[in-house]
């Protein structure tokens, strides 16, 4: 996301560490958005994308005059807790946000297992939550009315990649599918198996591993022994960093490997340096000027301003987090009230352009955006394959580690 060893002290500190966005804190007439995000712990590196995006967009909207509710105008404020990458603490913090802090609306955490648990709080208290950190189909299969998501369904994450595999030369024939045992990655695997079967690709390894695993040596040895052409890994960024480093150490180099996370992230590529080369990934968002936006102008301007503000490039995590804030604001203005039930109904009817793309939720509360296949090519992150086919030429097949 050790905090576990200091759980009692950490719980108190986490509640005390909540802060308000803006220099003067929340005022009586502010619209307060609440969130619990991983700011420390194993996934804090990704959690900060959401915190930074939330703060940044709130600052931008406030600078533009705030939010119009009927005949009055209000500023936004953010109350955010550090859940320390602990899902149980996150649930307690969301409960505090709605029952004690009395926030108006909720923004989400990072990761599907957190969103799955935390959305129970929003449903219980009937406070809308828009989250861009959880994509597991399980979140949206429960017929909850108050949870909305801006990530595409996890079951579709590898759809564009599998379509690309069918067009590569030489054509791959065998696939190793590896996935962590959390809600998101299990959903990814469940959706990918039928896609591979339909494409005529044979799954030679189908392996579920424990989340936060650090040793992939036995799996890599199996990949080498079956000579898998393609390796697809659904996991967390730290796991994938370990996987790549150990693949190099053991000289395991299939024709192609692709990861659900990491590749779009500047930090991931810096951590691996040249060893990130040839890695494939996916993203539902690229900072393109064609994505017009009410507050930033377009996605390219958002990306430039975000990097100037925080010192790193935003990826789809930051963009989806930004879209979450914008969607709540648009719904408030459309509803003309701060009544949660009416805002919920306005969210369900949203259809507007944003820096992230078109925001229009399906009946289950989730957006379905196509994934663009991307690849690290030297010092570039290159869009390779999208809905209309190849965008740029992939570097394929991947050479042996000692031939790079």
C-alpha positions, 0 to 999 in steps of 0.5 A, a space after each residue: 500500500 511496520 505499521 501493523 506493529 504500531 497499530 494502536 498508536 497508528 490508529 490514533 495518529 491517523 485520525 489526528 492527521 486528517 487535514 483540510 485542503 486550502 490555507 484557511 480550513 473548512 468554513 461553515 458554508 464549504 462543501 466538504 469532500 472526505 477520503 481515506 487514502 494510502 499515504 503510508 504503507 506498501 501502496 503509498 506510492 500510488 495512494 499519493 496520486 489520489 491525494 495530489 489529484 484531489 487537492 489539485 482539482 479542488 484548488 483549481 475549482 476554488 480558484 475559478 470561483 467554487 461550486 454553484 448550488 442553486 443561487 449560492 456559491 460554495 468553496 470546496 474543502 477536503 478532509 483526508 485520512 491516511 489509512 496506512 494501507 490497512 483496509 480495516 482502518 480505512 473502513 473505520 475512517 470512512 465511518 468517521 468521515 460520515 458519522 462524526 465529521 459530517 462530510 458532504 460527499 466521499 472520494 475513494 481510496 486506491 485499490 479494489 479491495 479497499 473500494 469494495 469494503 469502503 463502499 459498504 459505508 457509503 451505501 449504509 449512510 447513503 452518501 455518494 462516493 465516486 472513486 477512481 481507484 477500484 476496478 474490480 467487477 465485484 464492487 459493482 455487482 452488488 446493486 449498490 446505489 451510492 458507489 460510482 467508479 471511473 476505472 474500466 471493469 477489471 475483466 476488460 483490462 487485457 482485452 486490447 492486449 489480447 487483440 494485439 497479440 493476434 496481430 503480432 508477428 511472429 504470432 505468440 501461441 502460449 500464455 502464462 497468466 499470473 495474478 495476485 489474490 485480491 479482488 482486482 487481480 482475480 477479476 482481471 484473470 477471470 476476464 482474461 481467460 475467455 479472451 485468450 481462449 477466443 483468440 486461440 491462445 493456450 494458457 500453459 500456466 494459470 497461477 494465483 499468488 499471494 498479494 505482496 509476494 516478493 519471491 517469483 523465482 519458482 514461477 519464473 522457472 516454470 515459465 522458462 520450462 514451458 517456454 511461454 511466449 507471453 507472460 501476463 501479470 496482474 498484480 501490485 507495483 512492488 510485486 511487478 518490480 520484483 518480478 522484472 528484477 528476478 526475471 533478469 536475474 534468472 535470464 527469463 525472457 519470453 517474447 512479451 510480458 505485460 503488466 496491469 500496473 506500473 508501466 504508466 508510472 514514471 516512478 516505476 520506470 525510474 526504479 527499473 531504469 533500462 530494465 523497464 525497456 520492452 515492458 507492455 502495460 495498459 492505460 485508459 488515459 493519455 494526456 491528450 489535448 483532444 480531451 477537453 476540460 471545463 477547468 483545465 482546458 484539456 488533458 495536456 494542460 492538466 498534465 503540465 500543470 500537475 507536474 509543475 505542481 508536484 514534480 512528477 507526471 500524472 498517470 491514469 490514477 491521477 487523472 481518474 482521481 481528478 475526474 472523481 472530483 469534477 464529477 461530484 462538482 458537476 453533479 452538485 451543480 446539476 442537482 442544485 442542492 447538497 441533498 445526498 440522494 438528489 446528488 446521487 441521482 444526478 451522478 447517475 445521469 452525468 454525461 460530460 467531457 472531462 480531462 479524463 474522457 467522457 464521464 457517463 456511468 453505466 447502470 451498475 455505476 461504472 465507466 467502461 473506457 477502452 484500454 490503450 496498450 503502451 510499451 516502454 521503448 528506451 526513454 519513451 512511453 509509447 502508445 502501441 495499440 488501441 480501439 482502431 488497431 496499431 498506433 505505433 510499432 511495438 518492439 517485439 519480440 523481446 530479446 534475451 536479457 544479455 542481448 539488450 
